[in-house]
Amino acid sequence: MSPMSSSVSARSASEVNAEIRDLWQRSGGFLTPQDEAEYQRLLVEWAAATGGSVRTAA
């Protein structure tokens, strides 16, 4: 099993959501490339925790 798969489901959706909100608040609404990478990772983790899939906006 890969390290990613065990860490993806380790936290609840609400915990991941809180981290996403914190990231946006710290960034002032403007993500650096490093922040964007973290945001994308968190979205995948959040989707896994909710049992859903990540969808992009139209």
N, CA, C and O atoms as a GROMACS GRO file, in nm:
protein
  232
    1MET      N    1   0.085  -0.118   0.000
    1MET     CA    2   0.000   0.000   0.000
    1MET      C    3   0.089   0.124   0.000
    1MET      O    4   0.190   0.128   0.071
    2SER      N    5   0.053   0.224  -0.079
    2SER     CA    6   0.135   0.344  -0.086
    2SER      C    7   0.111   0.434   0.035
    2SER      O    8   0.005   0.426   0.096
    3PRO      N    9   0.208   0.518   0.071
    3PRO     CA   10   0.190   0.609   0.184
    3PRO      C   11   0.073   0.705   0.162
    3PRO      O   12   0.006   0.743   0.258
    4MET      N   13   0.048   0.743   0.037
    4MET     CA   14  -0.059   0.838   0.008
    4MET      C   15  -0.195   0.780   0.044
    4MET      O   16  -0.279   0.850   0.100
    5SER      N   17  -0.219   0.652   0.013
    5SER     CA   18  -0.349   0.593   0.037
    5SER      C   19  -0.382   0.583   0.186
    5SER      O   20  -0.498   0.597   0.224
    6SER      N   21  -0.282   0.559   0.270
    6SER     CA   22  -0.309   0.552   0.413
    6SER      C   23  -0.329   0.690   0.474
    6SER      O   24  -0.405   0.704   0.570
    7SER      N   25  -0.262   0.792   0.420
    7SER     CA   26  -0.277   0.926   0.476
    7SER      C   27  -0.402   0.995   0.425
    7SER      O   28  -0.453   1.087   0.490
    8VAL      N   29  -0.453   0.953   0.309
    8VAL     CA   30  -0.569   1.018   0.250
    8VAL      C   31  -0.691   1.002   0.338
    8VAL      O   32  -0.765   1.098   0.358
    9SER      N   33  -0.715   0.885   0.392
    9SER     CA   34  -0.835   0.860   0.470
    9SER      C   35  -0.813   0.874   0.621
    9SER      O   36  -0.902   0.840   0.699
   10ALA      N   37  -0.698   0.922   0.662
   10ALA     CA   38  -0.665   0.929   0.803
   10ALA      C   39  -0.744   1.037   0.877
   10ALA      O   40  -0.768   1.024   0.997
   11ARG      N   41  -0.786   1.143   0.806
   11ARG     CA   42  -0.857   1.253   0.871
   11ARG      C   43  -1.000   1.264   0.818
   11ARG      O   44  -1.031   1.219   0.707
   12SER      N   45  -1.085   1.324   0.900
   12SER     CA   46  -1.223   1.343   0.856
   12SER      C   47  -1.232   1.459   0.757
   12SER      O   48  -1.142   1.542   0.748
   13ALA      N   49  -1.341   1.462   0.682
   13ALA     CA   50  -1.363   1.569   0.586
   13ALA      C   51  -1.364   1.705   0.656
   13ALA      O   52  -1.313   1.802   0.600
   14SER      N   53  -1.420   1.713   0.775
   14SER     CA   54  -1.425   1.841   0.845
   14SER      C   55  -1.286   1.888   0.887
   14SER      O   56  -1.258   2.008   0.887
   15GLU      N   57  -1.198   1.795   0.923
   15GLU     CA   58  -1.061   1.832   0.957
   15GLU      C   59  -0.987   1.886   0.835
   15GLU      O   60  -0.917   1.987   0.844
   16VAL      N   61  -1.004   1.819   0.722
   16VAL     CA   62  -0.938   1.863   0.600
   16VAL      C   63  -0.996   1.998   0.555
   16VAL      O   64  -0.922   2.086   0.512
   17ASN      N   65  -1.128   2.012   0.566
   17ASN     CA   66  -1.192   2.137   0.529
   17ASN      C   67  -1.139   2.253   0.613
   17ASN      O   68  -1.117   2.362   0.562
   18ALA      N   69  -1.118   2.229   0.741
   18ALA     CA   70  -1.063   2.333   0.828
   18ALA      C   71  -0.924   2.374   0.782
   18ALA      O   72  -0.888   2.492   0.786
   19GLU      N   73  -0.844   2.276   0.739
   19GLU     CA   74  -0.710   2.308   0.690
   19GLU      C   75  -0.717   2.386   0.559
   19GLU      O   76  -0.636   2.477   0.537
   20ILE      N   77  -0.812   2.352   0.472
   20ILE     CA   78  -0.830   2.426   0.347
   20ILE      C   79  -0.868   2.571   0.377
   20ILE      O   80  -0.813   2.664   0.318
   21ARG      N   81  -0.961   2.590   0.468
   21ARG     CA   82  -1.002   2.726   0.506
   21ARG      C   83  -0.886   2.805   0.564
   21ARG      O   84  -0.869   2.923   0.534
   22ASP      N   85  -0.805   2.740   0.646
   22ASP     CA   86  -0.689   2.805   0.706
   22ASP      C   87  -0.588   2.845   0.599
   22ASP      O   88  -0.531   2.954   0.605
   23LEU      N   89  -0.567   2.758   0.501
   23LEU     CA   90  -0.475   2.789   0.391
   23LEU      C   91  -0.521   2.914   0.317
   23LEU      O   92  -0.441   3.003   0.290
   24TRP      N   93  -0.650   2.921   0.284
   24TRP     CA   94  -0.702   3.038   0.212
   24TRP      C   95  -0.692   3.164   0.297
   24TRP      O   96  -0.660   3.272   0.246
   25GLN      N   97  -0.719   3.153   0.427
   25GLN     CA   98  -0.711   3.269   0.514
   25GLN      C   99  -0.567   3.319   0.526
   25GLN      O  100  -0.542   3.440   0.519
   26ARG      N  101  -0.473   3.227   0.543
   26ARG     CA  102  -0.332   3.265   0.555
   26ARG      C  103  -0.281   3.329   0.426
   26ARG      O  104  -0.198   3.420   0.430
   27SER      N  105  -0.331   3.282   0.313
   27SER     CA  106  -0.281   3.331   0.185
   27SER      C  107  -0.343   3.462   0.142
   27SER      O  108  -0.296   3.526   0.048
   28GLY      N  109  -0.449   3.503   0.212
   28GLY     CA  110  -0.517   3.626   0.173
   28GLY      C  111  -0.592   3.612   0.041
   28GLY      O  112  -0.623   3.711  -0.024
   29GLY      N  113  -0.621   3.489   0.002
   29GLY     CA  114  -0.696   3.464  -0.120
   29GLY      C  115  -0.610   3.452  -0.245
   29GLY      O  116  -0.663   3.434  -0.355
   30PHE      N  117  -0.479   3.460  -0.229
   30PHE     CA  118  -0.387   3.448  -0.344
   30PHE      C  119  -0.287   3.338  -0.313
   30PHE      O  120  -0.198   3.354  -0.230
   31LEU      N  121  -0.302   3.225  -0.382
   31LEU     CA  122  -0.216   3.110  -0.356
   31LEU      C  123  -0.087   3.118  -0.436
   31LEU      O  124  -0.088   3.145  -0.556
   32THR      N  125   0.024   3.094  -0.369
   32THR     CA  126   0.152   3.079  -0.437
   32THR      C  127   0.152   2.942  -0.506
   32THR      O  128   0.065   2.860  -0.478
   33PRO      N  129   0.246   2.916  -0.595
   33PRO     CA  130   0.253   2.782  -0.655
   33PRO      C  131   0.263   2.671  -0.550
   33PRO      O  132   0.205   2.564  -0.566
   34GLN      N  133   0.336   2.697  -0.443
   34GLN     CA  134   0.348   2.598  -0.335
   34GLN      C  135   0.214   2.581  -0.264
   34GLN      O  136   0.174   2.469  -0.234
   35ASP      N  137   0.145   2.692  -0.238
   35ASP     CA  138   0.012   2.685  -0.176
   35ASP      C  139  -0.086   2.612  -0.266
   35ASP      O  140  -0.169   2.535  -0.218
   36GLU      N  141  -0.078   2.637  -0.396
   36GLU     CA  142  -0.168   2.572  -0.492
   36GLU      C  143  -0.148   2.421  -0.490
   36GLU      O  144  -0.245   2.346  -0.496
   37ALA      N  145  -0.024   2.378  -0.482
   37ALA     CA  146   0.005   2.234  -0.474
   37ALA      C  147  -0.055   2.175  -0.346
   37ALA      O  148  -0.114   2.067  -0.349
   38GLU      N  149  -0.041   2.245  -0.236
   38GLU     CA  150  -0.098   2.201  -0.109
   38GLU      C  151  -0.250   2.197  -0.118
   38GLU      O  152  -0.313   2.103  -0.069
   39TYR      N  153  -0.310   2.298  -0.178
   39TYR     CA  154  -0.454   2.305  -0.195
   39TYR      C  155  -0.504   2.185  -0.277
   39TYR      O  156  -0.604   2.123  -0.240
   40GLN      N  157  -0.437   2.153  -0.386
   40GLN     CA  158  -0.477   2.041  -0.469
   40GLN      C  159  -0.468   1.910  -0.390
   40GLN      O  160  -0.556   1.824  -0.402
   41ARG      N  161  -0.362   1.894  -0.311
   41ARG     CA  162  -0.347   1.774  -0.228
   41ARG      C  163  -0.461   1.764  -0.128
   41ARG      O  164  -0.518   1.657  -0.106
   42LEU      N  165  -0.495   1.878  -0.066
   42LEU     CA  166  -0.603   1.880   0.032
   42LEU      C  167  -0.738   1.849  -0.032
   42LEU      O  168  -0.822   1.782   0.028
   43LEU      N  169  -0.760   1.898  -0.155
   43LEU     CA  170  -0.885   1.867  -0.224
   43LEU      C  171  -0.901   1.717  -0.247
   43LEU      O  172  -1.009   1.662  -0.229
   44VAL      N  173  -0.793   1.652  -0.287
   44VAL     CA  174  -0.797   1.508  -0.308
   44VAL      C  175  -0.825   1.437  -0.176
   44VAL      O  176  -0.904   1.342  -0.172
   45GLU      N  177  -0.760   1.482  -0.070
   45GLU     CA  178  -0.782   1.421   0.061
   45GLU      C  179  -0.925   1.443   0.108
   45GLU      O  180  -0.987   1.351   0.162
   46TRP      N  181  -0.978   1.563   0.086
   46TRP     CA  182  -1.115   1.594   0.126
   46TRP      C  183  -1.214   1.507   0.048
   46TRP      O  184  -1.308   1.452   0.105
   47ALA      N  185  -1.192   1.495  -0.084
   47ALA     CA  186  -1.281   1.413  -0.166
   47ALA      C  187  -1.280   1.267  -0.119
   47ALA      O  188  -1.384   1.203  -0.114
   48ALA      N  189  -1.163   1.217  -0.086
   48ALA     CA  190  -1.154   1.079  -0.037
   48ALA      C  191  -1.226   1.063   0.096
   48ALA      O  192  -1.291   0.962   0.120
   49ALA      N  193  -1.215   1.163   0.182
   49ALA     CA  194  -1.280   1.157   0.312
   49ALA      C  195  -1.432   1.165   0.302
   49ALA      O  196  -1.502   1.110   0.386
   50THR      N  197  -1.482   1.232   0.199
   50THR     CA  198  -1.626   1.244   0.181
   50THR      C  199  -1.681   1.131   0.095
   50THR      O  200  -1.803   1.116   0.082
   51GLY      N  201  -1.592   1.052   0.035
   51GLY     CA  202  -1.635   0.944  -0.052
   51GLY      C  203  -1.674   0.994  -0.190
   51GLY      O  204  -1.732   0.920  -0.269
   52GLY      N  205  -1.643   1.121  -0.218
   52GLY     CA  206  -1.677   1.180  -0.348
   52GLY      C  207  -1.559   1.191  -0.438
   52GLY      O  208  -1.454   1.131  -0.414
   53SER      N  209  -1.575   1.266  -0.542
   53SER     CA  210  -1.466   1.292  -0.635
   53SER      C  211  -1.450   1.441  -0.652
   53SER      O  212  -1.545   1.517  -0.631
   54VAL      N  213  -1.332   1.483  -0.689
   54VAL     CA  214  -1.303   1.624  -0.710
   54VAL      C  215  -1.354   1.662  -0.847
   54VAL      O  216  -1.324   1.594  -0.946
   55ARG      N  217  -1.431   1.769  -0.856
   55ARG     CA  218  -1.479   1.821  -0.983
   55ARG      C  219  -1.429   1.962  -1.000
   55ARG      O  220  -1.422   2.039  -0.904
   56THR      N  221  -1.396   1.997  -1.122
   56THR     CA  222  -1.349   2.133  -1.149
   56THR      C  223  -1.468   2.219  -1.188
   56THR      O  224  -1.566   2.170  -1.243
   57ALA      N  225  -1.458   2.348  -1.160
   57ALA     CA  226  -1.564   2.441  -1.196
   57ALA      C  227  -1.564   2.463  -1.346
   57ALA      O  228  -1.460   2.458  -1.412
   58ALA      N  229  -1.682   2.488  -1.398
   58ALA     CA  230  -1.693   2.513  -1.543
   58ALA      C  231  -1.646   2.653  -1.579
   58ALA      O  232  -1.649   2.691  -1.696
   0.00000   0.00000   0.00000
